[in-house]
Amino acid sequence: MNAVLIASDEADARAAQAVEQHHAQLAGTLALKVESLAAVARAGRPLDHEVRADLVGWCRDELVPHALAEETTLYAAAAERPEARLLVEAMLAEHRVIVGLVEDLERVSDAVDAATLARALRAVFEVHLAKENDQVLPLLVAAPDVSVADLLGGMHELLGGSAHEAADEAAEGGCGSAGHACG
């Protein structure tokens, strides 16, 4: 975890940890895919359409659905708090920027342009994740009237496989099994 979370209960602390782990997985995968595309440009080769399609496909299948799932869960809960309203609006705008960059990346035909767009996507996403991990999650887990574990229940799009299971177990008060983080 990037920030020290003071949670209203153990289930929320575990759910927040699962979200942060999933964010780290997303960021790592994005970084690898962006680097593959950048390597083509650095080598002076023409755009590798398969490498670009792999990045765009992953963004459409993983990254964008993750963002949309957050909008209906974490962001909706945070937006109800006056102190977070402007932050949530800014983060929703970042989601639109991310989607726009993916769309631009899908259309570009030059390797350098593709690498530039991919790096911009990565930079926006990393800044965005820092806000989620360091501002939105701490706000929500500290609120006694919000259950992050309940918000995330059944949200495969948001957490992915093992992180989703860890959040489910956290909501039930249990500890994750092998490969799951427990506080």
N, C-alpha and C positions, 0 to 999 in steps of 0.2 A: 504494500500500500504506500502511496505517495504521502498522504497526510495521515495524521493520527485521528482516528475516528472515535468519537464519543457517542456510542449508540445507546438508544433508550432500552434496548434489550439484545440478548445474545443472537437471536435469530436475524435481526437486522444487521448486526455486525458481520455475521457470516455471509449474508446475502450481498452486502456491500463488497466484501472481500471477493466473492465470486464474480461480481460485476467487474471489479478492477482486474482480476485475472483474465477475464474474457477480453477486456479492453487491451491488455498487454498482448494477448494472442493475435487480436486483429491488427494492432500496430506492427507487430513482428512480421506477420504475413504480408501486410501492405509494403513494408520496407523491403522485403525480399523481392516482391514483384516489381516494385519501382526500380530497384537496383538492376534487375534483369533488363528492363527497358532502357535504362540509362547506359548500361554497358554497350548496347547496340549503337547508341549515338556517339559514345566516346570512341568506339572503334571506327567511326566514319562509315558505317554500313547503312544501307537503306532500312527503312522501318521494317521490323520483323512483325508481320501481321499476326502471327500465332502468339507471340509474346504479348503484344498489345491486347489481343482478344482474351488471353488468359487473365490479364489484369482487369479489363473491363468486365468480363464475365464474373470474376470473383467479387468485384464491387457491386454488381447488380444482384448477385445471389447472396452475398454475405453483408457487405458494408451498408448498402442502402436499406435493406430490410431491418438491420440492427437499428439504424437511425430512426426509421419509422416506428419501430416498436418502442423505442425510448420516448418518442413524442406522446404516445398514448398512455404511458405508464409514469416514468420518472418525471418527465417534463410537465405532464398534466398536474401531478401532485405538487411539484415545486412552484408552478405558476399560481397556485392558490395562495401562496405565501407572499405577502406584499414585498418583503425584502428580496425575493428572488424573481419577481415578475420581469424586470428589465433583463436580467441575466438569461432567463429562458427565451425571451424574444430574440436576443442576440444569438443564442445557440440554435434556434430555429432558422435564423438567417444563415448561419454557418452550414446547416444541413442543405439549404438551397444552393449554397456555393459548392458544396461537395457534389451534389447531384449534377450541377452545371459543369463542373470539371470532368466528371465521368462522361457526360454527354459530349463535351468537346474532345475528350481523349478518343472517344469512339469514332469521331469524324476526321480527325487529323491524319495526314498522309506522309508527314515528314518525321524522320526519327528524332531530330533535335527538338522539334515542336512537341512531339509525344513525350519525350523525356522531361521537357520543361513543365508540361501540364501534370505529368505524374508526380514530379517533385513538389509542385504547388499543392496537389491533392494530399500528399503525405504531410506537408507542413501544416496545412489547415486542419487536417485530422488530428495531428499530434497536439496542437494548441487546444483544439476542441476537447480531446480526451482529458487534458489537464484540468480544464474547467469542470468537466463531469466528475472526475475523481476527487478534485481538491475543493470544489465548491458545492455542486449539486448533491452528491452523495452525503457529505458530512451534514449538510442542512437537513436532509430527509431522515437520516438515521438518528439524528439528535432529537427529532420531533416526536414526542410521546404519542401524538395523535395520528402518526403516519406509520404504517408497517411496510417497510421496503420489501420484506420477505413476501408479504401478501401481494404487493404490487407486481412482483416478479413471478408469482406462481403461474406455471404453465407457459411462460414466455420463452419458448425455444428460440425465437428469432432474436431475442435480446441476449440470451446467455450462451446459447450453444449447448452441446452435449454434456460434458462433465461439469461445467460450471452451473448448468441448469439443475443437475442432480444435486449439487452441493447446496444450491439455494433451496431446493425442495426439502432436503434434509435439515437445513438450518431452520426452515419454517416449522418443521416438526420437532425442533429442539435436539436433533441428533448431530453427530459428527460425521464428516465426510469419510468415505472409505479411501482406499489407496488412490493417490493422485489428486485427492480433493484437499483443499486447504481448510484447516480448522484453526480458530483463534485460540 
